[in-house]
Structure formats: structure tokens, C-alpha cells
């Protein structure tokens, strides 16, 4: 089967919204909505590096889209479409059918279209997805806006995916294989949050990116970390390691003024929010539990290690 036959069979579904020209030409055509900025990101997943080699191909398809939509959400933007670059060691029709179904299932849930990409042969299974979204001009939420006095908040629970990776077959594996991009929350935070990032490499490391970009510091309250009940039997050290250094949760971490936080609570949100700390003028990330400082050092996911 040639490249274009693979595309026609598995990746050439008719788009139903806001796409002028999609799969099948040299490039896609989109008409930007009025008074909107384009938000664009890309992520690469490599078999054996970013997911176990025996991962269900449906889950791989879903995750390849979800991790990119999470980046779009972290800007306060609405996702619109994706491009897929797929490198395959061989043509496996059962794998392609399940993978493409997982990809489209995620696209459908979040109103996203596949509008193009590329397929090729490679010794290693590699997937690169580029996601596009729209946000009102001047309303994107960057990493660089955190202010002293801001509350530090995180959605959902953190540490689930890292725990699941070390306990394959546990019910939490669904959080590893099928992450939920927080698109509704990201859009709700537009105009309210001062800074935001998605938690892909561990909460401590990703919050550190906000602190560096904003030139501020932070104190985290360890007792307020949102940890799944399934992890509660672990020691404190283990729980904190998963929650602060575990990757692949794809929750949103954001900073917001107390006044805007009250406004956020008036919205209908589809995920829980936890206040886990405060932004401070003094640089650095410190940890506290029940009023007692804890000297902790966490390293999140390293892409070159």
C-alpha cells in the first residue's frame, strides 16, 4: 500500500467545520475568524520513549491529539485543527485502523479537524502532531504574567499518570493512556488567569517555567496537592514525588488573583480546581506543610536523559 492509499483509507475523513481545504492537497486552507490570533504548537511522541511499546494503538491515537490540545488550552485558546506526521516501521492495517479511530475519537470530542500532514517509513514508530487554535487578540494566557500575591491553582489530580506507568494494569492507567485536555477550563481562564502552563513534565518543573518567565518565586502547600485517593496509601515522600515530579497528567497549572479566582468559581467548570500555593516576590520554589518548611528537590521528566 502506497503512502496516498494509507492517507485515503485512514486519514481522509470529510471535515465538517471551518476548513476551506483539508487533507488531499499540498497544504490546507483556513480562514481566520475576525479579531482572532492563531495559536499553534507541536508535540512528538516516540514509541518506547513517550509510551510503552505495547500501548493500545487506539490510546496512542487519542493521546497524540490530546497532548497537543492541552498546549492549546494552556494558552486560553479554542482548538481548531491538527496536522499529523506519522512515521511507521511497517504497514499494519489493524494498528492503523485502531490508531486512526483513537485520533478521530479525540478530535470529535473536542471539535477538532484533521486537515493534513505526512506519512513515511521509519525504523521507529514516531508521531508528530501540530495543533492550531484561535484566541481573541491580546487574550492569550502566557507563562510570563504571574504576579506576587497570585494564587497557584491546578486542575484535577496530579501524579496519576506517573503512578500508572509504574503500575501498568492499575485502573489509573486510563489517565496515562487517555489524558483529558482541559479545553473548557483553558477557555474559561481567558481574561482571568495571569499565567498558565499544562502539566506535562511534572508540576514542580512546569511551575518552574512560569516562575522563570515571570521572574517571581512561589511557595507550595504540600497538604493541598490534589492527589488521587488511589495514591493515599503511599508514604508522603512517594506521594509528593508522583504529584510534583510525575509527568503526563496534562492538567492546567495557572496563577490568578484572589478576586479573579472568585469570578472563576461563578463559571460552570468541568473539572475540580485546587489552590496549592501562592506567588511570591522572592525567587525560587519552596515547599511547606502545616506551616513547616520542607527542603525538597524534584526533577521532572527529562527529554534528553
Buried (B, 14 or more C-beta within 10 A) or exposed (E): EEBEEBBEEBBBBEBEEBBEBBBEEEEBEBEEEEEBBEBBBEBBBEBEEBBEEEBBBBBBBBBBBBBBBBBBBBBBBBBBBBBBBBBBEEBEEEBBBBBBBBBBBBBEBBBBBBBBBEBEEEEEBBBBBBBBBBBBEEBBBBBBBBBBBBBBBBBBBBBBBBBBBEEEEBEBBBBBBBBBBBBBBBBBBBEBBBBBBBBBBBBBBBBBBBBEBBEBBBBBBBEBBBBBEBBEEBEEEEBBBBBBBBBBBBBBBBBBBEEBBEEBEEEEBEEEBBBBBBBBEEEEBBBBBEEEEEEBEBEBBEEEE
